[in-house]
Amino acid sequence: MRSRPCASETEISRLAGEWLKRANDTGELAPRTVEGYAYCLDSLARAGIAERADLTRERVSRWLEEERAAGVQASTCNRHLAAVCSFASELEKRGLFALDGLLGLRRLRFRLPPAPPPRFLSREKAGELEAAAARVDRSEGRAPGEPGLLLAVVLGIACGGRAGEFAQLRREELRLGEEHPFLTIKRDEVRRSKTYSERSVPISQADAAKLRSLGADRGEGPVFPAERPEARGEYLRANTLGRRLALARPVLGEHVDFYDLRHTFASWHVQAGVSIAKVARWLGNTVAVCERHYAALSPGGDPDASKRDAA
């Protein structure tokens, strides 16, 4: 992946170009990182910070504030700052930049706005989404019991997995005929996750019956096999499920994605009194992340309940 050329041949652009070319050639930085850093440092040069002497905390702070005022997100400004700090650190190693100046740049930060509360469906909306998903399956000519969007939606609400996990799910990992049905999210050389760990998710008897009626556990192999095995391998791609879900949105009348189904699974359990520590294990997330999302939904809104349970 080629890096974007700098705006002009200033001292900053020349040094940045040399550094990024070397980092790309040696593999010190990933190609995508090189491209992102080149874009940020190009913007820096365009803002008039052309010489090493211009690379001060005040000038960089003013540039980022102008970017923020122009509508650039705070997270993007922090990425710009990370590129500048990496570049300044490289210059400092070569004796071309003062350590005090580097430390001053590293103290700059843009405060990120609080994350919006997770969106989750009411039971009425969940029923409407399932009906919309069934219509999408019929419009695609899928026979009853053939894996499609409806099965993916029911799985999302019943098990709280990610779209990528469902796209690579195998039928033998759904134990729907047990006294206590459950789903095992497995990991191997092909299927990986953020935590590289396996987990089991309990399924209610009602959801298990619904999944059996949709053919989730019939036979062996992928629940959602690839539509073009010769090009995509054994498993369906996650973005294929996402595109299908987009077809149901006009019928539902609002935006819904698979993470909303994941939040729905978690929110319903927390509202029912299940501890956040348990929900975190089922989701494959940390307790801290789940507390931030769901503590206000627990009975009484006690954010410390899950800490006591985990202890």
C-alpha positions as CSV (number, residue, x, y, z in Angstrom):
1,M,0.0,0.0,0.0
2,R,1.5,3.3,-1.0
3,S,1.8,6.2,1.3
4,R,0.3,9.5,0.2
5,P,2.8,12.1,-1.0
6,C,3.5,15.1,1.2
7,A,2.1,18.4,0.2
8,S,5.4,20.2,-0.4
9,E,9.1,19.6,0.0
10,T,9.5,21.3,3.3
11,E,11.9,20.0,6.0
12,I,9.1,18.3,7.8
13,S,7.7,16.7,4.7
14,R,11.2,15.5,3.6
15,L,12.0,14.0,7.0
16,A,8.6,12.4,7.3
17,G,8.8,10.9,3.8
18,E,12.2,9.4,4.6
19,W,11.0,7.9,7.9
20,L,7.8,6.4,6.4
21,K,9.6,4.9,3.4
22,R,12.1,3.3,5.7
23,A,9.4,2.1,8.1
24,N,7.4,0.6,5.2
25,D,10.4,-1.1,3.7
26,T,11.6,-2.6,6.9
27,G,8.2,-3.6,8.2
28,E,8.5,-1.4,11.3
29,L,5.0,0.0,10.6
30,A,2.1,-1.8,8.9
31,P,1.3,-0.5,5.4
32,R,-2.1,0.8,6.6
33,T,-0.4,2.7,9.5
34,V,2.2,4.2,7.1
35,E,-0.6,5.4,4.9
36,G,-2.5,6.9,7.8
37,Y,0.6,8.6,9.2
38,A,1.4,10.0,5.8
39,Y,-2.0,11.6,5.5
40,C,-1.7,13.1,9.0
41,L,1.8,14.5,8.4
42,D,0.7,15.8,5.0
43,S,-2.1,17.7,6.8
44,L,0.5,19.0,9.3
45,A,2.6,20.4,6.4
46,R,-0.4,22.0,4.8
47,A,-1.2,23.7,8.1
48,G,2.1,25.6,7.8
49,I,4.2,23.5,10.2
50,A,7.1,23.2,7.8
51,E,10.3,23.2,9.8
52,R,11.4,21.3,12.9
53,A,11.3,24.6,14.9
54,D,7.6,24.8,14.1
55,L,6.8,21.5,15.6
56,T,5.9,22.9,19.1
57,R,3.1,22.0,21.4
58,E,1.5,25.4,20.8
59,R,1.5,25.1,17.0
60,V,0.3,21.5,17.0
61,S,-2.4,22.3,19.5
62,R,-3.6,25.2,17.4
63,W,-3.7,23.0,14.3
64,L,-5.7,20.3,16.0
65,E,-8.1,22.8,17.5
66,E,-8.7,24.2,14.0
67,E,-9.3,20.7,12.7
68,R,-11.8,20.1,15.6
69,A,-13.6,23.4,14.8
70,A,-13.9,22.3,11.2
71,G,-15.8,19.2,12.3
72,V,-13.1,16.6,12.6
73,Q,-14.0,14.1,15.3
74,A,-12.0,14.1,18.6
75,S,-10.9,10.5,18.0
76,T,-9.5,11.5,14.6
77,C,-7.6,14.4,16.2
78,N,-6.1,12.0,18.7
79,R,-5.0,9.8,15.8
80,H,-3.4,12.8,14.1
81,L,-1.6,13.5,17.4
82,A,-0.4,9.9,17.6
83,A,1.2,10.3,14.2
84,V,2.9,13.5,15.1
85,C,4.2,12.0,18.4
86,S,5.6,9.0,16.6
87,F,7.3,11.2,14.0
88,A,8.7,13.5,16.8
89,S,9.9,10.4,18.7
90,E,11.8,9.2,15.6
91,L,13.4,12.6,15.2
92,E,14.3,12.6,18.9
93,K,16.1,9.2,18.6
94,R,18.2,10.7,15.7
95,G,19.1,13.8,17.8
96,L,17.0,16.1,15.6
97,F,14.3,17.0,18.1
98,A,14.5,18.0,21.8
99,L,13.2,15.6,24.4
100,D,11.3,18.4,26.2
101,G,9.4,19.1,23.0
102,L,8.5,15.5,22.5
103,L,7.2,15.2,26.1
104,G,5.2,18.4,25.6
105,L,3.5,16.9,22.5
106,R,2.7,13.7,24.4
107,R,0.8,15.7,27.0
108,L,-1.7,16.9,24.4
109,R,-5.0,15.0,24.3
110,F,-8.5,15.6,23.1
111,R,-11.3,14.6,25.4
112,L,-13.6,12.0,23.8
113,P,-17.3,12.4,24.3
114,P,-19.0,9.7,26.4
115,A,-20.1,6.7,24.4
116,P,-23.8,6.7,23.6
117,P,-25.9,4.2,25.5
118,P,-26.3,0.8,23.7
119,R,-29.3,0.5,21.5
120,F,-31.4,-2.6,22.1
121,L,-34.8,-3.8,20.9
122,S,-38.0,-4.1,22.8
123,R,-39.6,-7.5,22.6
124,E,-42.2,-6.1,20.3
125,K,-39.5,-4.7,18.0
126,A,-37.6,-8.0,18.1
127,G,-40.8,-9.7,16.9
128,E,-41.1,-7.2,14.1
129,L,-37.5,-7.7,13.1
130,E,-38.0,-11.5,12.9
131,A,-41.0,-11.0,10.7
132,A,-39.0,-8.6,8.4
133,A,-36.2,-11.1,8.3
134,A,-38.6,-13.9,7.3
135,R,-39.8,-11.7,4.4
136,V,-36.2,-11.1,3.2
137,D,-35.7,-14.9,3.2
138,R,-38.8,-15.5,1.2
139,S,-37.8,-12.7,-1.3
140,E,-34.5,-14.5,-1.8
141,G,-36.3,-17.8,-2.5
142,R,-35.2,-19.6,0.6
143,A,-37.1,-22.7,1.5
144,P,-38.5,-23.1,5.1
145,G,-35.7,-24.4,7.3
146,E,-32.9,-23.2,5.0
147,P,-30.4,-21.0,6.9
148,G,-31.0,-17.3,6.2
149,L,-31.4,-13.9,7.8
150,L,-34.2,-15.1,10.1
151,L,-31.9,-17.7,11.7
152,A,-29.1,-15.2,12.1
153,V,-31.5,-12.7,13.8
154,V,-32.8,-15.3,16.2
155,L,-29.3,-16.4,17.0
156,G,-28.2,-12.8,17.6
157,I,-31.0,-12.2,20.1
158,A,-30.8,-15.6,21.7
159,C,-27.0,-15.9,22.1
160,G,-25.5,-12.4,21.8
161,G,-22.7,-13.3,19.5
162,R,-20.9,-11.2,16.9
163,A,-21.9,-11.4,13.2
164,G,-18.4,-12.8,12.4
165,E,-18.9,-15.6,15.0
166,F,-22.3,-16.6,13.6
167,A,-21.0,-16.5,10.0
168,Q,-18.4,-19.2,11.0
169,L,-20.6,-21.1,13.3
170,R,-20.8,-24.9,13.0
171,R,-24.0,-26.9,13.6
172,E,-22.3,-29.3,16.1
173,E,-21.5,-26.3,18.3
174,L,-25.2,-25.7,18.9
175,R,-26.4,-28.2,21.6
176,L,-30.1,-27.6,21.3
177,G,-31.4,-31.0,22.4
178,E,-29.8,-30.9,25.9
179,E,-31.7,-30.3,29.1
180,H,-29.9,-27.0,29.3
181,P,-29.2,-25.9,25.7
182,F,-26.1,-24.0,25.0
183,L,-23.9,-22.6,22.2
184,T,-20.1,-23.0,22.2
185,I,-18.1,-20.2,20.5
186,K,-15.0,-22.1,19.5
187,R,-11.6,-20.8,18.4
188,D,-9.0,-22.4,16.1
189,E,-6.4,-21.4,13.5
190,V,-9.1,-20.1,11.1
191,R,-11.6,-18.6,13.6
192,R,-10.2,-16.1,16.0
193,S,-11.6,-13.5,18.3
194,K,-10.4,-10.5,20.2
195,T,-9.7,-12.6,23.3
196,Y,-8.6,-15.8,21.5
197,S,-10.7,-17.7,24.0
198,E,-13.7,-20.1,23.8
199,R,-16.9,-19.5,25.7
200,S,-20.3,-21.2,26.2
201,V,-23.6,-19.3,26.1
202,P,-26.8,-20.7,27.7
203,I,-29.9,-20.8,25.5
204,S,-33.4,-20.8,26.8
205,Q,-35.7,-23.7,26.0
206,A,-38.0,-21.4,24.0
207,D,-35.1,-20.0,21.9
208,A,-33.8,-23.6,21.5
209,A,-37.1,-24.7,20.1
210,K,-37.2,-21.8,17.7
211,L,-33.7,-22.5,16.5
212,R,-34.5,-26.2,16.0
213,S,-37.6,-25.2,13.9
214,L,-35.3,-23.2,11.7
215,G,-32.9,-26.1,11.1
216,A,-30.0,-24.7,13.1
217,D,-28.8,-28.1,14.3
218,R,-29.6,-30.3,11.3
219,G,-26.5,-32.2,10.1
220,E,-22.9,-31.1,10.4
221,G,-20.7,-28.4,9.0
222,P,-21.3,-24.6,8.9
223,V,-24.7,-23.2,9.9
224,F,-24.2,-20.6,7.2
225,P,-22.1,-22.2,4.4
226,A,-20.4,-20.0,1.8
227,E,-22.5,-19.2,-1.2
228,R,-19.4,-19.4,-3.5
229,P,-17.2,-22.0,-1.8
230,E,-14.6,-21.9,-4.5
231,A,-14.0,-18.2,-3.8
232,R,-14.7,-17.7,-0.2
233,G,-13.9,-21.0,1.5
234,E,-16.2,-23.0,3.8
235,Y,-17.8,-20.1,5.8
236,L,-20.1,-17.3,4.9
237,R,-18.7,-13.8,5.3
238,A,-19.9,-11.6,8.2
239,N,-20.6,-8.6,5.9
240,T,-23.0,-10.9,3.8
241,L,-25.2,-11.2,6.9
242,G,-24.9,-7.4,7.4
243,R,-26.1,-6.7,3.9
244,R,-29.0,-9.0,4.4
245,L,-30.0,-7.3,7.6
246,A,-29.9,-4.0,5.8
247,L,-32.7,-5.3,3.6
248,A,-35.0,-5.7,6.7
249,R,-34.5,-2.1,7.9
250,P,-37.1,-0.5,5.5
251,V,-39.7,-3.0,6.7
252,L,-38.7,-2.4,10.4
253,G,-38.6,1.4,9.9
254,E,-35.3,2.0,11.8
255,H,-31.6,1.2,11.6
256,V,-30.6,-2.1,13.2
257,D,-27.3,-3.9,13.0
258,F,-26.0,-7.1,14.6
259,Y,-24.4,-5.2,17.5
260,D,-27.9,-4.1,18.4
261,L,-28.9,-7.7,18.6
262,R,-25.9,-8.4,20.9
263,H,-26.9,-5.5,23.1
264,T,-30.5,-6.8,23.1
265,F,-29.3,-10.2,24.4
266,A,-27.2,-8.6,27.1
267,S,-29.8,-5.9,28.1
268,W,-32.7,-8.4,28.5
269,H,-30.6,-10.6,30.7
270,V,-29.4,-7.7,32.9
271,Q,-32.9,-6.4,33.2
272,A,-34.0,-9.9,34.3
273,G,-31.5,-9.8,37.2
274,V,-28.6,-11.7,35.7
275,S,-25.4,-10.3,37.0
276,I,-23.2,-8.3,34.7
277,A,-20.3,-10.6,35.5
278,K,-22.2,-13.5,34.0
279,V,-23.3,-11.5,31.0
280,A,-19.7,-10.4,30.4
281,R,-18.6,-14.1,30.3
282,W,-21.3,-15.0,27.8
283,L,-20.4,-12.0,25.6
284,G,-16.6,-12.6,25.8
285,N,-16.2,-9.1,27.1
286,T,-14.6,-7.7,30.3
287,V,-16.8,-6.9,33.3
288,A,-15.6,-3.2,33.1
289,V,-16.9,-2.8,29.5
290,C,-20.2,-4.4,30.4
291,E,-20.7,-2.3,33.5
292,R,-20.2,0.8,31.4
293,H,-22.9,-0.4,29.0
294,Y,-25.5,-2.1,31.2
295,A,-25.1,-1.1,34.9
296,A,-28.0,1.3,34.7
297,L,-30.3,-1.5,33.4
298,S,-29.8,-3.8,36.4
299,P,-32.6,-3.9,38.9
300,G,-32.3,-0.8,41.1
301,G,-29.6,0.6,38.7
302,D,-26.8,-0.5,41.1
303,P,-23.5,-0.2,39.2
304,D,-21.7,-2.1,42.0
305,A,-23.9,-5.2,41.8
306,S,-21.7,-7.0,39.3
307,K,-18.5,-6.2,41.2
308,R,-19.9,-7.9,44.3
309,D,-20.9,-10.9,42.2
310,A,-17.5,-11.1,40.5
311,A,-15.8,-11.0,43.9
